[in-house]
Amino acid sequence: MELYPIKFAPIFKYRLWGGNKLKTYLNKKYDEENIGESWEVSDVKGDETKVLDGFLAGQTLKQLINTYKGDFLGKSVYETFGTNFPILIKFIDAKTPLSIQVHPSNALAKERHNSFGKNEMWYVMEADKDAELIVGFDTDTNKEEYQNHLNKDTILELLHQENVEKGDTFYIPTGRVHAIGAGVLLAEIQQTSDITYRIYDYNRKDNATGKERELHTALAIDAIDFKYYSNFKTTYKKTLNTSNTLVHSPYFKTNFIKVIGTLEKDYTNLDSFVIYMCVNGTIEITSKNKIYRLNMGETILLPANLNQLKLSSEKGEILEIYL
């Protein structure tokens, strides 16, 4: 039987900073409290997402790759990554601030954890009034100054804090100190890695354990880029019915598409799977005369051998992700 556009059952993650917007804003179905993350497409060991419907229902992402190889991933992607899916797709809801953290580079992650590094990007879907993100430093600094502020509990004085609103986008390369602030709901695209070095956590205790969470001070300091950058936010166009470049990195490429009416898509020359994350409205995807509906907060994966598609919407917005 032929491959088709695939939705996976999300994996919901408790986080001490999690809220309820994944349920109230994105219509996710769960009963637990403090759900901070919805893992939409994951090949992380122990957290492999499973196909939601169709004849492949119940199969994991890893099983699909093992069975369909280049037809699923794209021949060049399969040659590079084998059976390891290269990216992890999430929605994140921060009711309170996330810890201030940093991710190691590919080289450092390979050496220390036998893992990919964790380059990632954020697309803000909704934000409370005056909500902020922390991204990088406000001035050039160094290990000594950083450590001194950390010791004095004044690390926030060094960091760049930026107010955000819907549509704001940030690329977070490895080494860049960052944190999602309270009241921010966003889509996150990242390398397949769960390696995070926690730098500062506001001295708070996790209600689930009654303890402060572990900090990774020594590991983090060798991973940090201490340089100041003049602009952290990504600028992009929003031209209707076209793929507007959002973030193109060596690890993934993401475009923004606003669909009004009908848009034909031809991926014949791409040689990669494609993922759509719906960030506003509803999109109908027509593939081989079948229609697949994608609502805000839903994610769908298009196997690499599905080349011809039609997108239809009254006013929908999606992120288009591929390698």
C-alpha positions, 0 to 999 in steps of 0.5 A: 500500500502507498504512503500517505500524509501522516499525523502522529499521536502527540506525546505530552510532557509534564513540566513544572512551568507548563500551563494549559494553552496546549489544551485551551488554545491548540485543542490538545486532548489530555487530562494531566496538569502542567503539560508544557510540551507536545512532542509532535514528531519524535524519534527520541529513544523512549519517546517515539511518536506513533502514527494516528490513523490509516493502515500504518496506525500504531507504527512508530516513526522508527518503524516507518523509516526502517520499512520505507527508508529513502521513500519516506525520508528522501534518498539523500536524507537516508544516506546521511542519517540512516534510520535516525530521524534528524529533527524533533517537532514540538509545541511549547506552552510556558505558564512560568519561565523556563530555566535559563539554558544552553545546548552543546554543539554537535562536536561537544554533544558527540564527545560527551553524550554520543548525541546530536547537538541541539540547534533549534528555532522558535515561532511564537504562536501566542503571547501574553501582553509584555511576555518576553524571551531571553536570547543571548547576552546584552553585551560581550562577556566572558567566562569570568564575568559570567561565573561571577554573576552566576555566583551572585545570583545576578545572571539576568543582568547579563542577558538580552530580554526581548518582548515578543508577539505572535509571528516573532521568530528566533533561531537558537544556535548551539551555544546561545543562552536562552529561555522561553518566558512566562505567557509564551506559546510557540512552535519549536523545530530542533535537531533530534536531541534532548541534551540541555544544560540548565544554567539558572532556574530561579531557585524554584522547587518542582512540586512533583519532587519537592526539590530544586532541579539539577543545574549543569554549571560546569558542563554549560560554561564550555558550551556557551557563546559569550559574544553579543549579537546586534539582532536576535530576531529573524525577519521574513516576508509574508507573501501570500501563497508562497514559501517565505524563507523563515530559518534555513540552517544546515540542520533544517529549513523552515518556511512560512506559508499563508494560504488564501484560496488554493496553492499547488506544491511540487516537491519533485526536486526536494528529496526530503520529507516535508512537515507542516505545522499549522499555526493559524486557521485550517488547511486542507491538503489534497494528495492523490485525490484524498483530502487531509484536514490540518487544524491549528496546533496540528502537525502532518508529515509528508513522506518524500515520495509524495511530490504533488500536493494541493493546499486550500484554505480561507486563511490558514498559516503553516510552517513548512519544514524539511532538510 
